[in-house]
Structures are given as C-alpha cells and as structure tokens.
C-alpha cells in the first residue's frame, strides 16, 4: 500500500517534469497569460503539497527567515493601503504565495534531484541561446540593424527585464564553463554566453550589460584568470565594434540617465509622507514626472520605503545584506554556482530598475529569486553537516 512517503516521491518526480517545462517555457512560451496559467495548474499545486517538507528544510536557513519576514510584512502592509480594495488585496496576497511556492518547489527538487537540476539549467542555457539567435534574426529582418532596440520573441515585454533574464542564463553558462573539464562542452557554453551577450547588447540595456559583464568578469577572475582576460578581450572587442561600426547603437548604450533621479526624487517625496509604515502594498506604483508618467519607482529600496516605510526598507536591506554576507561566507570550496557572483549580479540588476519583488512568473524569478534560492540551499547544506 502507498504511504505518504511514496506519494511525496511521485509528486517530486512529476514536479521535475512540470518544473522543467516552466524553466524552458521562460524562453518558449509565446505570451505571459499562457505562462501564468501553466504555472497555476502544473507547478503551483506542488508548492502546497511539498511546502511543509520545504519549510522543514529551509528553517535551517537564516535567509529564508529574512525572506519570510519581508513577505509577511509586505502582506500586512496591504491592510493599511488607501483605498483598501478587497480584490486588489487578494491579488496581492496571491503574488506573495506564488513566489513562496516557487521557492518551495525549487528547494524540493534540489533536495531530491540535485544533479538533474543543474543539468536542467544547462539545457536551459542552450535553449536560451537558441531563442536569442531566433529573436535577433526575426527582429532585424524587419528593423534596421543594429541601431534599433531589440525586442526579442516570446513573452518578453521590456528589453531591460529580458536582458537581465537572459543575462542570468548567460552568467550560468560562464559559471559552468569555467568549471567544465571537457573542452568541447566548455567551448559550447562560452558560445552560448557570447550569443546571450549579443542579445543583451542589442537590447540596449545598460543595466543588463553592466550586470552581466561585471559578474562574468568577477566569476572568471576567481576560477580562471586567463579566461577572465579572454572574456575582457571579447567584451571590449564588442564595445569597440559598436563604437566603430554602429555609432547609433553606441549612442543608445552611452546615453545618460535623465529620468532616474527625477523618478527617485518623486518617489522619495511621496514616501516621506508616511515614513514609518508606508502607504501600503496596494498603492499605485506609477510615478508622475511631468510631462512623463513612469510605470514604477525603478528602485526596490525606494519602493519598499514607499509601501512599508522605514520598517519595510530595513527588512529589505536586511534580507539583501544577509544574502550577500552568506554568499561571501561560502566563497571558499567547490560550488555548483559561485554564490557571491550571482548575488552581485542580482544586486546590479535590481538597483536602478525593479519595484516590487512579489509577482507572477516573470524574469525577476530567474535573475533574483533563483539566486536567492541557491544561497538558501547552500545554507541548508552547510547546517545539515553540523
């Protein structure tokens, strides 16, 4: 007869298949609504089934408790939003639940199938590189190359987010390449990284380009100093090529940041009207800087201050700061992924672009939440040895 353990093992096996499609679907799903629906029906239920087991594992991770505290406060901050709309609050609550479920199922897979999980990420690197090539070819068949900003295929709606999402898998390619002993596989991974770098450059996202380049250089210097020199040559060659052969593209890459300071000033001014507890998690994110209206704060720190006041800001700062300290502490010894490098990458991605962290499946799940899960999982492993 079946027992609960048998049911859990079957659930994890099915989850590995559905989760694989979720990661692969990050690149290949044609639109966001279909991607959301897939997550709701094929992955989210396992978050409820495997959640208790994941929490028992994650309780050994201090970072998990930082995240849980930040999530709890973000949830509570919805109650003092004005106006308080029940439907908005329910949607807000579900977005927090989605992220926690993603964390739980990822941890469950890392526990049961660690080797297969890292192999799955390598498959996704290849799919990401293929998607990048297809996106570049299809876009520039009908748009001037290279000065037109690339909007790649699929469900990606914002070049900056796409650059960070693709950049995460490009950085993974570099990470695995510097560890790989077989020359053919190493070359293949670096080709994938180069293709993804091309997409990041053509997206004209300085945030994506800086995040990927700094983290990749940092990773290579730690593992392969000679490889870091080669990577630097490739990167500088790409920039030199843009400057010489594509001055329009170079102009887009080096344009100033005229709007960010004005956006941040407007958000800060608004946040100071409710400095302790904030305006609540349901407030409108849009920022008006006449004559323009922007979608969000372009700073997670200011967004947390706006929504949750000083308390929310301190919780976010503590969560991210502890993640960095933990990643730094794991810098010695063999790692599947160089945690400190990925922490630097996620910090560079979010500093001048992100608003709220809790939402439906999107790019931020890849470049922010997956690295955070990696750090939590390493904490679990280290504490299990003691």
N, C-alpha and C positions, 0 to 999 in steps of 0.2 A: 504494500500500500504506500501511497505517496505521503510524505510528511512535508512540513513547512520548508525544510532544507531543500528537498527535491524541487518544490515549487519555485524557490528563490533561484536555484541554479538554472532552471528552464527559463525563468524570467530574464536572467542576465544574458543567456545565450540569445534569446530573441532580441533583447535590448541591443546587443552588439550589432546585430544586423540593421535594426532601425536607426541606431545612432550613426552607423556608417553612412547610411543614406542621408542623414541630417548633415553630416560634415561635407560629404560630396555634394549634396544639394545646395550648400552655401555658394557653390560656383554655378551649378547647372540648372537650378530651378528658374523658370522663366519670369516669375513675378513673386512679390512678397506675400500676397494673400495665400497662394498655394503653399508656400514655405511655412507660413504660420499654421495653416490647417494640418499640414503633415506633422509638425511638432506637437500640436494639441492631441492628435489621435494616435500617433505612433511612438512618441517618446515621453510625453508628459505623464501618462498613467504609470509608467515605470518609476517616475520620481516619487509617486505616492507609495508604490509597493516597496521600493528599495530605500526610501527615505530614512526609516528607523535604523537600518543597518549602516547607512552612510553617516548618520549623526553619531552613532556609537564609535565609528572610526574617527570622524572629524572632531570629536570632543577633545582629542589629543592635540589638536591644532589651535594655537592661540589666535592665529589669523582668522580661523573660522569664527571664533567668538567676537572678534572685531567686526567681521562682516555681518554676523547675526545681530550685533548691537546696532550697527548702522542701518540694517534693513528694518529692524524693529522700530527705531526712531523715525525712519522715513515713513513707515506705515502709520505711526501715531500722528505724525505731522499732518497727515491728511485731515484729521478731525478739526483742526483749527483753521483750515483754509476758508477763505471768504470769497465768493459764496460757496457753501458746502453743498455739493450735488451728489446724491447717492450713487447714481450711475457712474459718475467720474471716480468716486471713491472705490467702487467695486472694481473698475478697470485698473485703477492704481494698485489695488491690492493684488490683483491677478498678475500684474507685471512683476511684482516682487516675488510672487510664488513661482513664476516661470524661471527666473534666474536661479532661485534656490533649487528648483527641480533639476535644472541643467547641471548645477554643481553636484547634486546628489548622484545623478546617473553617471556623470563623468568619473566620480570617485569610485562608484561601484564597478565600473569597467576597469579602472586602473588596478583595483584590488584583484579582480578575477582574471583579467587578460592583459597584464602589463606589456608583454612583448608584442602581442597582437595590436594593442593600442598604438604603440609607437610605429608599427608597420602601417597602420591605417593612416597616420599622419603623413608618412612618406608617400603613400598612394595619393593623398590629397594634394601634396606638393606638385606631383606630376599633373594632376587634373587642373590645379590652379595655373600651372604654366601653359597647358594646352588652351585653357579658357582665355588666358591673357593674349596668346597668339591670335586666337579666333576673334577676340574683341578688337584688337589692334587692326587686323586685316579688314574686318567688316566696317569699322568706323571710318578708316581712312580710304576706303573705296569711294566714299561719297562726301568726304570732308577734306579740306586742304591739309596736307602733311608737311611739317609736324606742328604748325602753329596753332591748329585747332585743338582745344582741350578735349582729351579723350573721355568719352562716356562709354564704358565698356558694356558688353552684352549682359543679359540676365536681369536680376532683380536689383542691381546696384543703381541707386538714385542720386548719389552725391559722390563726386570724384574724390573728395578728401577721405570719406569713410571707406570707399573702395580701395584707395591707396593704402590705408592702414590695414584693412582686412587682407588684401593680397600681400602686403608687406610682412605680415605676421608669418605667412607660409614661406615667403622668400627668406626670412630670417631663420625659420626652421630648416630650410634647405642648406643654408650656410652652416648651421649648427650641426646637422648630421654629416655634412661633407667633411668638416674638419675632424670628425671622429672616425670616418669611414676608412677602412684599410684597403679596400679594393679600388684600384684606380678608376676603372670604368664607371663604377657607381658614384665615386666622388666627382668625376667629371660631369656625369649626368645631373647630379644635384646642383652643381655650380652653374650648369647651363640653365636649369630651371630658375635658379636665383637671378641670373642675368636677364632672363625673359621677364620675370616679375619686376625687376628693377626698371626695365624699359617701360613697362606699364605705369609704374609709379612716376617716372619722369614725364611721360606723356600726359598723365593726369594733371600735371602742373600743380601738384600738391606739395608745397614746401614742408608741411608737417609730416606727410608720409615719407618724403625723400630724406629729410633730416633724421627722422626716427629710424628708418631702415639703415641708412648709411652709418650713423653713429653706433648703433647696436651691432651691426655686422662687423664694423672695424674693431669694436671692443671685443667681440667674441673671437675674432680671428687672432687678435694680438695675444689673447690668453692661451689659445690652443695651438695656433700655427703662425708664429711671427712672420715666416716667409709668405704664407698665404695672405696675411694681412697686407703685406707690401703689394702683392699681386692684386688684391681687392682694391687697394688705394689707387693703383695704376688704372684699373678698369673704371673706377668711379670718376677719377679726374679726367680720363680719356672721354667718358661720356659727357661730362660737363664741357670740356674743351670742344668736343664735336658740336654740342648745342650752340656754343658761343660762335664758332666759326661758320657752321653750315646752316644753322637755324636761328638767326638773331631774333626772330619773332618769339620762338619758344623760350630763348634765353631771357627775353624781356618779361615774359609771363612768370618765369621762375624767380626772377630777381625783383619783381615789383614790390612795393612797400606794403606795410600793414596799416593802411589809413583808417580802417574801420574798427579794428580790435580795441584800441584804447578808448574810443568813444563808446563802444558797446560795454566794455568793462566799467567805465565811469557811470553809465546809466544804470547798470545792474547794481553796482555798489550803492548808489544814491537811493535806489528803491529798497535795498536790503537794510540800510541803516534806519529805515522807518519801523522796523521790527527786529532789533538786533539780537534779542535773547533767544526767542523761539522761532523766529522767521515768520513768513507769510503763509506757510503750509505747503504741502507737497502737491496740491491741486491747482496752484496758481498758474496763470498763463505764462508760458516761457518766453513769448515774443518780446523783443526789445525794440523800442522805437527810438531811432536817432535821426531826426528829420534831415532830409526828406525820405529816409530809408527805414524799412522795418526788417528786422533780422529774426530768424527762427528761434534762436536760443542765446544763452549767455556766453558761449564759447569759452567757458571756464568752469570746470566742475567744482572748484573751490568757491567761486562766487555764487554758483547755482545752489550749492549746499547752504551757504550763508543766507541767500535769498529765501530758500524753502524752510530751513531748520534753524536759522540764527547761528549764534556762536556755538551752541551745542552741536548742531549738525556739522558745522565746519570742523570742530575739534574731533568729532567721531570720524569724519572722512580723513582728516590729516593723520589721526592715529592709525587708522586702517592701512593707509598707503605707506606711512612711515614704518609701521611694524613689518609690512610685507618687504620693504627694502632692507630692513635690518636682518630679517630672517633669510632673505636671499643672499645677502652678504655673508652671513654665517655659514652658508652652505657652499661657499665658493671653492673650498678645497675638496679633493676627492673626485671620483668619477660621477658624472651626472648625465642623464639622458638628454636633458636640456640645461643650458647654462642659465640658471635662475636669475642671477643678478643682471645678466644681459637682457633678459626678457622683461625684467622689472624696469630697467632703464627705457626699453622700447615702449612699454605701455605708458610710462610716465610722459615721455615725449609726445606720444600720440594724443594724450588727453589734455595736456596743459593748456592749449590755446584753441581747443575745438569742441570738447564734449560739454554736455549739460548734465543730464541725469543718467545714472548707470543702470537703472532697472527698467527693463522693457521687453518687448517680444524679440524672437530670434533675429539677430542682425549682426553687422560687422563687429560691434563692440563686444559681442560674446566671444569672438575669436581673438581680437588683439588685446582685450582687457581681462575678461573672465577666465579664459583658458589659462593664461599665465598665472593668474591668482590661484587657480585650482592646482597647478603644478607645484606652487610653493606650499600650499596646504598639504598636498600629498607627500611631499618630501618631509614636512614636519611630522606627519603621521608615521612615516617610515622610521625616522630618527628616534622618535619617542617610543616606538614599539621595540627597539633594540635595548632600551634601558630597563 
